[in-house]
Amino acid sequence: MKYKLTSGTSILRDDGASIPADPANADYQAYQAWIAAGNTPTPADQPTAQQTALAQIVAIEQANPFTHRHFRDAFDTITQVIAAVNPQYDMSKIPGFAQVAAVEAQIKSVAINAGVRAA
Amino acid sequence: MAVDLVLNNNGVQFADGGVMSTTQQLGMQNRLHNGLFNINQRAVSGTVTLAAGAYGHDRWKAGAGGCTYTFATTAGVTTLTISAGTLQQVIEGANLESGTHVLSWTGTAQARIDSGAYGASGITGTSVGGTNQTIEFGTGTVSLPQYEVGTTPSKFAYRPIGLELALCQRYYEAITTGWIIGYSAALANLNLQWRIPKRASPTVAMATNGSAVGNGISNSITGASTIVGYVDGAYMDLSGGTAWTAAAAYSWRGGQVTGNAEL
């Protein structure tokens, strides 16, 4: 039996099972005994670019509570419609447009780079 | 003066003439779970060969030397035939009270209590409330094992199968249906709630990926990550063969997730 660390507190066993760091869990006790016997678990995977990007998106959204996933999509649609109807319209006249656009640009950039959103 | 209850050596007689005797199904005196071996969530069959510590029928696991057994059911009673190694059950200390207990069963196997000597049906042991205790059977046949307070075995206590399943699911459970919520094109979240809260945070495994059906697609699940188990549920991230849609709901089908909090 071999074990691998994760980015959280759980331990991954080589059969794919996720073992919680609960001293009452028999599998965790076995893991502790395995460590005590001098064994070393495989280090945790480094987060992929996509995972990092998703974490960044979540952080941005959490830091900017006035926007969220649904609003972001709606905002995209609205601005596209306005641009199609009147390409000369000055979007900066919309209250809060600049702030929302700035956050949206951050999110879009991260998402496109991570491949979780089309360019 | 009316007499409501009459106590005698065999039990209690009620005013309406009904008798609850000690040989009837008092039900809860058996501290062992799955004594009928009729709960088999892991679906073992044929010749069951278990590595040390591996589980066969619910709550029953191989001893230090592994275990090989077959089983057959007649009239609702399953008899195990242990051909090699030992088969044991660890009784959770929370289900034990301090004092002398007696272990009884039907069959040719011998058994021991904790590290005591092996003996025939009727051996006794001393339990300490709150401390786990191990019952272990050697080679031979065994059915209707029972571990109860006292020094004299009573008739095997039958419990409703639904109750017995619930008792076993405190330690192990397999879930095969649930709901998935899309998080992004690359990830979706599977959230599950155990039917019975677990003894401790369980070890969780996606035994079979299955598929997600909904939002106009059927998406074969290709993997699970960030699997986290709690006493009352579990969650994990899923990747799929095709893109997920954020916030869309999918029905999870054909898969299996297990939660293991065995002793």
Interface residues (C-beta under 8 A of the other chain):
Chain A: T6 S7 G8 S10 R13 D15 G16 A17 S18 I19 P20 D22 A24 N25 A26 D27 Y28 Q50 L54 R69 H70 G115 V116 R117
Chain B: S184 A185 A186 L187 R199 A200 S201 P202 T203 V204 A205 M206 T226 I227 V228 G229 Y230 M236 A246 A247 N260 A261 E262 L263
